[in-house]
Amino acid sequence: MCSPKTLSAGLSSNQGSSLFTAGNLSNKSILAGACAKRSFTGARPLKGIAGSVPEFTTTSGDGARKTANSVAYWLIGTSGLVFGIVVLGGLTRLTESGLSITEWKPVTGSLPPMNQQEWEEEFTKYKDSPEFKQLNSHIDMDEFKFIFFMEWIHRLWGRAIGVVFIAPAVYFAMRKRTSPQVNKRIFGLCALLGLQGFLGWWMVKSGLDQEQLEARKSKPTVSQYRLTTHLGAAFLLYLGMLWTGFDILKENKWMKKPIDASALFKKLDSPMLRPLRKLSTALLVISFVTAMSGGMVAGLDAGWIYNTWPKMGETWFPPKRELMDSNFARREDQKDLWWRNLLENPTTVQLVHRTFATVAFFAVFGVHMYAVKKKPFIPKNVQMSIHTLMGIVTLQVGLGIFTLLWLVPVHLASTHQAGALALVTSSLILMNQLRRPRAGIRNVINSTLAKELKRSTQQAGTKIMSETAKLAK
């Protein structure tokens, strides 16, 4: 027999949810399973039925209110705007437009020059910049307007993202449409968004300051370190929005269909998925680092050299003296020779990017083959994500090769950058799908199922009493 005391010690936070599997929600099977397990802390027995089932008082995955699906749609939609601005930023870089606006005016800079006099004033400011003096002294007003509008649209898009993100964030928080946990994430994303605006100007400033250019021994261009930092922050902002949105939709779906969720929890808790879960995290890290190495290539214009593949020139690797050029060292003892060449030598930086890209491709290929071998144990949505990831990484490698061979055409290079973000996106989706549910959401699912059991048991008891009364007559 299963006593209330025994049952209240029945379900563990990691195992309890697997009791209520799809197609196995009978009173007998649930009571039998519950007697064999431990319960969540704080569970209390239901009385009035044969044995007892743990009931939980938690109302959402956070122990408070749940987050509305509309919040998730807003986050995912805003992440699409971030995706767009990353691609636009790449176009700004490829068209060499990023240094055309020489001032940072977050508010008044929202409007472009409105008449000829204002255009002349902007052009005069640009003529004082190192880029105009050293590289673009031949351009006229029409050409200046083109590069100005490329940078202006990029900045305007950034301002739009700020409005689209911050205003709804305040609205949802005031209307209590978000849980405390999601509020913390959104606050962090707001802070990162504000930081990103500062990083953008910090990057541009590095290409306008003649002293910095002389210290780097560089032509008028932004620092590759600052460009990659700006790019990395954009990636993190994008991934944070997506992850939070996916989490909200996923957990709300689980709460709406607890039986299906319980069956999925059992699969996700399987030891067979543990290696794949670790591999999915590794893929996200590798794809992110590869994209950042691509940012270094863009910052140094390293795609304009060694436009051959798979060899670099006539050999597989450039000469050692070129990879570790002493001219890049700034210390007399040359102790900074290695790291400066790895980060500042265009030849070495391109080799690093090629290496990371190769590692990323074969890592995805390896995970794909592993998933094929373990197909019976892997959820269908995870299988689909792995196949998609394999397709994207193959396309991305092809884009990278042809971008190099065809001397970095703007449309192809921009597509390659978008492909990098698509690869990171698909890696994030895979990792999110394999993530085990939080203890809080397990609590909610078990609570819902326990209440359903209580309801069905009471209905069955009422029916038995009714039949007994009829027989007594």
HELIX and SHEET records of a PDB file:
HELIX    1   1 PRO A    4  SER A    8  1                                   5    
HELIX    2   2 GLY A   16  LEU A   19  5                                   4    
HELIX    3   3 ASN A   27  CYS A   35  1                                   9    
HELIX    4   4 ASN A   69  LEU A   94  1                                  26    
HELIX    5   5 THR A  108  SER A  110  5                                   3    
HELIX    6   6 GLN A  116  LYS A  127  1                                  12    
HELIX    7   7 PRO A  130  GLN A  134  1                                   5    
HELIX    8   8 MET A  141  MET A  174  1                                  34    
HELIX    9   9 PRO A  180  LEU A  208  1                                  29    
HELIX   10  10 GLN A  210  ARG A  216  1                                   7    
HELIX   11  11 GLN A  224  LYS A  256  1                                  33    
HELIX   12  12 PRO A  258  LEU A  268  1                                  11    
HELIX   13  13 PRO A  271  LEU A  273  5                                   3    
HELIX   14  14 ARG A  274  LEU A  300  1                                  27    
HELIX   15  15 ALA A  302  TRP A  304  5                                   3    
HELIX   16  16 LYS A  320  LEU A  323  1                                   4    
HELIX   17  17 SER A  326  PHE A  328  5                                   3    
HELIX   18  18 LEU A  337  GLU A  344  1                                   8    
HELIX   19  19 PRO A  346  LYS A  373  1                                  28    
HELIX   20  20 LYS A  375  PHE A  377  5                                   3    
HELIX   21  21 LYS A  380  LEU A  405  1                                  26    
HELIX   22  22 VAL A  410  LEU A  434  1                                  25    
HELIX   23  23 ALA A  439  ALA A  472  1                                  34    
SHEET    1   A 2 ARG A  44  PRO A  45  0                                        
SHEET    2   A 2 PRO A  54  GLU A  55 -1                                        
END                                                                             
